Each structure stands twice: as structure tokens, then as C-alpha cells.
Amino acid sequence: MQSLLSVQNISKHFGNIHALRNVSLDISPKEIIGLAGENGAGKSTLVRIICGALSYDSGEMSYQGKPYKPHDVSNAESLGISVFHQEIPICPHLSIAANVFLGPMIPSQRGRPDWKLMNNRCIELYRKFLDEDIDPTVPIGECSAAEQQLALLVRVLSRNAKLVILDEPTTALSAPEVERLFDSIRRLKDEQGIGFIFVSHLLDELMELSDEIFVLRDGENVGHLYKAEFSAKELSRLIAGRSIDERHRIAKDISDAEIALEAKSISLSKSYEDISFSVHKGEVFGIAGLQGSGRSEVISSLFGLPPPDKGSVVIRGNDFGRITISRAIAAGVGYLPEDRKTKGIFPDLNIAKNIGIVSISQSKDLTGYNEEDYIKVANNMATKLSIKISNPRDYISALSGGNQQKAMLARWLALSPSILVLNEPTRGVDIAAKAEIAKIIFDMAGAGCTIIMASSEMEELLIMCDRILVMNRGRAKIILEKESLTKENLFFYAMS
């Protein structure tokens, strides 16, 4: 059978970085190809090239037997190649039909939308593509996440798509909704002859839906498995690579150390459920999981952002029940948010105030502050953490990303916390800054501070943590420790 799309030896550079190096894959009509790989493996770059959002440096592509090099996304769509993104770009107050035809596809009469024609065509499309009857006038904002996804799938298919790229389409869906979406995709493959490229971090979903799976690592093809060869262990090995056990930190035996913080059956609606763990004094405890696993929400809840709906947080033997930010700070807990730009720094304040605001607010009334108090704290912490500051009166935006991140750490270290909760502590910083932040964390743990950190970078967790809680779809899967702390195990439990 002639390939629907053939990608041969595609390479792409961003400066000195090889995003893709001689990547190849083929997909035929009526076929679902899985695309797997760690964050940064090159999956998104390849998808953007196929859909026309990005040019490539070398190699070639062919589509339906003809050379294929799209000028842009619209050009790719006109030829029948569309991307079905993980985000759900809807207009919630508009009807299902309006969302299906949104844009230049809206049927019109005398310059105004022809609602009757639009509704009738929407019903026909649902019957053709999904074998379902719907009320096209229902506001899409009242629909479930799965129904919204299916509406967008119909939108893509209504534009004569022959190849659809499914980019993490199940992130917001429950298990029954995932199965409903998969049933629709299989029907479209078999009855309409449409080809699909399915991008996902979830191994069980990749193996369930795909006919073949291609694995990328560091921008290169590292494996290609057929259905009969699928196994979670083998996919984990291919994704993670072979040299996976080297760590910068030797996991400590902390079983005899006092418990600094304990989460008792904490739950948060639509985020995570029934999570329990205990963390010891001086331990670096990691929380791992894919996007949507609940890892970020769990760690934020330990600081009361927001508090869990159920369960309780116990700090050094004191059961706080519904933990709040003020209670957490009073108990000696510091917190580094996931996104320093929107949730961490105060862009309208200078460096000194950004660093000193928490420690000074705990010691005196902010209305009676002395500018020199802030400068003294900032200079002291800059020396301790090697933060490169020209003038503490400069705006925080004058610092590099790595120095801003260290300034956020300094804000809490100035308070001498006994527990430090870190959400993505090295996100958006370069390699040198990552190493410096890692050293700060190691030194804090060595001095007896308890560190609880969540990160999307599994290698980072392996380098830094004594134990790691692995989450999957809002549930705790396992706590890995000592010999079981390997990248392969992290991938296996996070994706299975």
C-alpha cells in the first residue's frame, strides 16, 4: 500500500541544538502510528514540521505519493493534514455547530450565519464521522470534555482531513471518555480510511490505540515497534535510554529520622484523590508524574494553594487539618511556585523587596518598613546563594532567569524554613543555574531542612531525591526508593 505520508531523514537545528537528526517514519491510510518520547525528545518539533508550522533543514517528505513541503498550517490543512491539540480551543457560549464551523467555514446567507444550514450539516457530519445523533444547538460549554473533543475532531474532519495528528488528546479526559474517543478514532480509521499520528506520554494508551509505535530520544529515532512487540518495559527502556542509573546524590537511609511532614489521605476535587506519604527531616522527597497526573496540585496543596478538600497535613506532629498559606508559613514551610513569572516574582518591585518581603513581613509591619532592611537581607542572601546582583534597587526583571529563580529561593531561605516545598525548582533556567540550584537544595537538606519537590524532569528527580512518589491520573502509584530509583521505573509507573 502506498504511504499516506513518508518522512525521510528530516533534520532541524535551533542554533547549535539538534532538535531532530535524520528522523524517518511512514504512515499508511487506515493506520494509527504512535509517537513516543520524553519531553524534549523532538516530538513537538516533528509535529510542527508535518503540519506546516515549522520548516526543516534537510531531508524530504512526501504526501499521497507527491513531494510535500507545506508553506504554513493553512497550506497543510488544505491538503488534508490537521493537528488535533491537547488543549480544547472552544468558544463555550457558542453552540456545538458554531464551534464545528468556526472561522471561514461558517455557512452564511446574505453575510449572516445560516443557522439552519449549519445545524443540519453538523448533524450530517456527526452521523458520517461518529455515527452519533446530537443536538447541534447545545452550548458547547455545557458539554463534557469528551464531547468537546469530539466536536473539535468533527471540525477537523469536516475540512477533508486525510491525516490527523492527535497531540496528547486525552489529557483532560476520564477513562470512559478516553475509550469513547478511541472508539471514534478506530471507526474513522476503518470506515473513512483516515490515518492518525498519536502523540502521548501514556504507554497504556499508546499500546491500546496504535498499530505501530516510533520512539524518539534526543531528536533521533531509537526504536520502532509493531503491535506484536509492544510491552511497557520495552517502551520504557527505549524512551529512557540505557545509561539511566547514574545519580549525583546517593539516597540516604532516613527511616530513623523524625517525620517532618505527613499527608494523610488528602484529596482535591478533579485533581488528585487519597494521597498519603510522610517525609523525614533532612530528606529530599520527589513527586513525579506526567502533565495532568496531579503532581503539581499535590505539592501546591501542602502550602495551601489551595488546601485539600479532604484529609489533613501534619507538620512536626501538629495536625493542621485544612492547611492555609499563613499556617504553613507559621509552621516553617517555604514554597517555590511552578511559574516564577506569573506566580513568583513581583515585577513592579525591586530585587531587594522581592527577596526580603516574606522574612520582613514576619518580623514587622510592612507599612513601617525601612528600605535598608530589604537591602541588607538581599545582599546577605545574594552572597550565600551566589546571586549576581549589580544593584539591589534594580527591578527583578534585570536578573537572568537563573538568578531570578535563586532570588525566589532566597526569599524563603531568609526565613530559615524547616520545610521547603519546591514546584519545578529549575524550570526555565540553563544548565549552570540548574547545577547551582541543585547544590543549594543539597546544602539545605544537609543542614536538616526537609525538601519536597515536584518536577516534570525525571532525570532531575533521580539526581536529587532520596525517595520519589510517582503519580498517575490523580492517584499515587508507588514510592520508589534506593535500588528502585531508576528512570525506567519512573517512566513505567508514570505512564502505565
N, C-alpha and C positions, 0 to 999 in steps of 0.2 A: 504494500500500500504506500502511495506517495505521502511524504511527510506534509503535515499541515504547516508546521514551522520547523525550520532547521537553523540552529545556531552553531556556527563553526569557528572555534579558536578566537572568540571575542576577548579583547583586552581593553582595559580602561585605566588610565592614570589620573590621579589628582595630585599634581606636583610630583613629589618623589614617592608618593604612596601608590602601590599597585592595588587598586580596588578589585580588578579582575585580571586574570592572566590565563589566556588560551582556554577559555571556558566553552564547552560544547554541550548541546543537548538537542534531541529531536522529539517532536510530538506529532502524533497522527490524529486524524479525525476519530471521534469516539474513543478518546484516550484521556486518562487523568494522570498527569505527571506530578509527583510530589517534589518539592524543593525544600531541602533541609539544610540547617547550618546554624552556628552560633551567631549572636549579634556581631556585626562587623565581618561576617564571612563573605559578603558580596551579594547576598540575595536581593536586597533592595536595589542595588546598582544594576543588576541584571534585569530586574523587572522594569526599571525606568528606561533602560535601553530598548527592551522589546516593545514597550508601549509608546515610544517616541518622545519621552520626556528628557532623554539624555542621549548624546551622541557617543560613539565609541571610537577608539583609536585605531584598532586593527581587527582583522577577522572579517567575516561576512555572514549575512543572514539571508535565507530565502523563505518565502511565504507562498503556499499553494504553487510551488514549483518555479516561482519567479523571484529575482533579486529583490530584497526588502531592506530599505533604509529610510524609515519614516522621518519626515521633517519635524513633526511635532505630534502631540497627543491626538489632535483632531484628525490629522492625516492617518494615524494608525486606526482610529475608530472608524473612519470612512472605509477602510479596507477590511474591517471586521475584527479588529483586536481591541479588547477593552479590559480595564482593570476594575475589579470589584474590591474596594478597600475595606480595611478593618473598621475604620470609622464609619458611622452611619450618617451621611450628609443629607438630612431631610429638612423639609420646612414643616414643622409639626402642626401648624394651624391649617395647612392645606390638605385637601383630600388625597386619598391613595392615587387616584387618577392624575391629579395635578402633579404629584411627585413623580409619577411614572413618565409623564410627558414634559417635565420641567425643562425650560430652555427653548431652543429653536424648534423642538419637536411638538410644541403645543398646537393642536388643531385650532384654526381660527376661522372666523366668518366676519367679514367687514371690519377687520382689525381688532376683533374682540374674541376671547376664547370661546370655542364652540363646545360647551359643556356636555351637551347631549352626545355629540360625536365622540368626544374624549372618553366619556363614561362607557359607551358601547364598545369602543376599541379596546379599552382597558379590560373589560370583561372577556373579550375575544382573546387577548394576549394571555391572560391568566389561564384560560382553558387550553390554549395551544401549548404553552410552555410548562405550566404547572399542573394541568388537569384539575383545576380548582375553580369553584364559583365564589365570587366575592361581591361585596357591596362597594363599588368604587368611590362612593361619596363620603365614606367614613374618614374623618380626620386622621392622618397617619400617626399623629402624636398619641392617639388613643390605642394604637396597635402595640402588640408585644414586640420585643426586639427582633424575634424571628420573622414576624410578619413585615416589619420594616426592612429587614434584609432581603426578603423575598420580593418586595416591591422594587427595591433597587436592582435586584437581579433581573426582574422583568424589564426595567428601564434599559439595562444594558442589552438584553436580548432583543428588545424591540428595534434596536438600531443595527439589526442584521449581523450580530456578532457570530463569528465562526470560532474564535479562540478567546476564552475568558480567563484572566489571571485572578485567582482568588487569594488576596493578600490578607492573611490572618482573619478570615471572615467569622470565626466562632468566638472571638474574644468576649463579646458581651452576651453570649447565649448560654442557656442552661442545657443539660444533657438531652432532654427531649427535643428542645429546639434545634440542637445540633443535628440530631437524627432526622428531623423533618427537612432541614436544609440539605443534608446529604442525600436523602431520598429524591429531592427535586433535581439535584445535580446529576445523579445517576440516570434519572429519566431523560434529562436533556441530552446527556451523552449518548444514550442508547437510541432514543427516538428522533432527536434532531441532529445527531451527528456532530455535536459541538465538542471541541477539545478544551481541556482545562489544565492550567498550571496551578497547583495548590501549594501555597507557601504557608508553613506552620512550624511552630516550635513544639507542638504536641505530638509525640511519637505515636500514641494510640490512634489519633485521628489520621495522621499520615498513612499509617498502615491499613486503616479501615477503608479509606476512600481511594487511595492511589493504586494505579496499575503498575507503575514504576516509581522509584524514588532516586533523585540525583542529590548528592551531598556536596556542599561547598565548604571549604575551610581556607581561611586566609586568601580568599579570592581565586581559589583553584578547585577544579574537580578532584575530589578524593575518593569518590565511590559512586556506584550505580547499581541499584538492587532491583531485581524483578520480584513480583508478588511472592513466589515460592521461597525467596531468600529473606523475606522480611523477618526481623527479630529486633526487639527493643535493645537488647545487649549489643548487637552488631551496629545498629544505627547510632547508639550512644558512643560506641568506640570510634566510629567514623567521624562523627561530629566533634568529639572532644580531642581526638588525636592520641598518639601513643605515649608521648612524654608528658604525663599528666600528674605525676605524684610529687614532683619537687616542690617544696614549700620553704618560705623564708622563716616561718615561725614553727617551732616544734610544739605540738599540742601538749599542754600541761595536764597533769593529774590534779584536778581541782575538786575531787569528790569530797575531800575532808574540809574544804574551805567553807566559811559561813555563807548562807544564801542571802544575796543582796536584794534580789527582786524575784518575785514569783507571780506568774499569770495563772489564774485559776478559772478554767473553763470560760474564757472571755469570748464573746460573740459580738458582731456588729452587723446589723441588717444589710443584706446584699453585698457584704464584703468578705466576712470570714465567720466561721462557726466553731465553737467549742475548742478553743486553742488553750493548751496548758503547757507550761515549761517553767523551770527555775534556773536562775543564773547566779553563779557564785562570785564572791569578792575576788577581784583581780582577773576574772575570766574575760576573754573576748568571744562573745557568743554571736553567731551569724544567723540571719534569717534569709533563706534563698527561695526562689520561685520565679516563674515566668511572669510576664505582664498579665495582670488580671488574676494572679494567684491569691492576692490578699496580703502579700508580704509587706507592702508599703503601708497599708492601712493598719496592720497589726502593730508595727513599730511606732506609728504616729499615735496610736491609742494609748501606748504606755506613757505618753506625755499629755494625754487628754485632748488630742486633736483628731477626732472627737473621742470622748470616753466610750468604752464598750457599752453596748446595750445591756449585756448580761455578764455575769461573772465578776471577778474582782482582781485588783492589782495589789500585791502585798510588797511593801518596801521595808527591808530590815525588820521584819516581824510585825509591822504596822499595816493592818488591812484597811486600805483606803476606799474599798468598795468602788464607788464611781470616782475615778481619778480625774482631777482637773489640772489645768496648767499651773495655777497658783499652788495647789497641793504638791504637785510634782517638784516644782522649784524649791518649795519649803523643805521637801524631803531630800534635797541634794541631787536632783536629777537635771541634767542639761540635755538640750535637744538641738540637733542639726537637721534642718528640713531638706527635703528632696531637691528642691529647686531654689538655689540661693537668690536668683534674680527676682523671683516673684514672691518668695516666702521667707527669705533670709535677710538680705541687706535692706537698709533704709537708704534708698538712693539720694534722698534730699538732705541727708546728714553727712557730716564729715567722718573720716576714718576713726578718729578718737571716740566720737559718740557711738558709732556702730559697735566698737569693741567694748566700751565701758558701760553701755546703757543698762545691762542686766545687773552687774555687780554693784553699780552705784545706786540703782533703784532699790536694791535690797538693803542698802545701808543708810539712805537719806531720802528726803522728799525731793523729787526731781525738779520741782519748781524753784528750789533753792540751790541748784547745782552750781558748782564752780568749774569753769572751763578747764582750769588747770588740773582738776581731779580726773577728768576724762583723759587728758593728755598724759598724765602720769601713768594711768592704767594702760593706755595704748602703748606707750614707749616700753613699759615693763614687759608686756606680753609680746611685743614685736621682737624684743631681744631674746626672750625664751623660745619663741617659735620661728625665729629667723624670717620674720615678715619684712619684706623690702618696702619701707615707707620713706618717702622723701620728706613729707610734711604731714603730721597727723591731722592738720586742719584742712587738708585736701579732701575733696569728695571721695567716697568709697569707690566710685567708678574709675578713679585714677589708677587703681591697683589692677594687676593682671588677674585672670580668673583663679589661678592657683593661690595668689596672695589674698584674694577676697575670701576664698574657702578657708584659708588658715585664719583669717580675721574672724570668720564666723565661729571657728573652733575656739579662738582666743576669747571671744565674748563669754563663753561658758567656762573655760578653764580659769578665767579670772575669778570665778565664783568658787573654785576648788570643789567641783562636784564629786560625789562618791559614785555616781552612776552617770554614764554618758550614752545617750541614745542617738545613733547616727543613721540617717536615711540617705543612702547614696553619698558617702563622705568624699569620694574622689570624682564625682561626675563632672565632666566638662573641664578637667584640668589635664596638663601634659604629664608625660612620664616622670619627669623630675619632681614635679609637685606631688604626684601620687606617692613617690617614694618618701618624700618629706612628711606627708600626712600619715603614711603608714608608720613611720618612726615615732611621730607624736603619739599615735594610738598605742604602739608597743610600750613606750615610756610611761604613759598613763596607766596602762594595765600593770606594768611592773611596779608602779608605786601604790598599787592596791585599788585603783579605780576600776569599776566594772563597766565593760564596754558591750553594748548591744547594737549590732549594726545590720542593716539590710542593704543589699547591693544586687544590681542586675548583672554584675560582672562576677561570674562564678570563680574565675581564677583568683580574683581579689579576695574572695571569701576564703578560699583554700590557703592563700598566703598568710592570712591574718588571724584566722579563727581557731579556737580550741575545740569548739563543737558547732554544728550547724543544724538548725531546724529547717527542713525542706517542706515547702507548702505547694499545694496543687489544688486549684479551683476552690479556694477558701478553706481548705482543710489541711491539718498537719499530717504529713505522710510519715516522717521519720526524723529522729535526731541522730545525725551522723557524728561519730567521734573516733579519735585515734586512727586505727588501721582502715576504717571505712571512709575516711575523709579523702575521697578521690573525685576527680572531675567526672569520671564515668558514672559513679554513683549519684552525684548531684544531678547530672542530666537524666539519668534513668528515673529517679524518683520525681523530679520536677516535670518530666514530660509524659510519664506513663499514666 
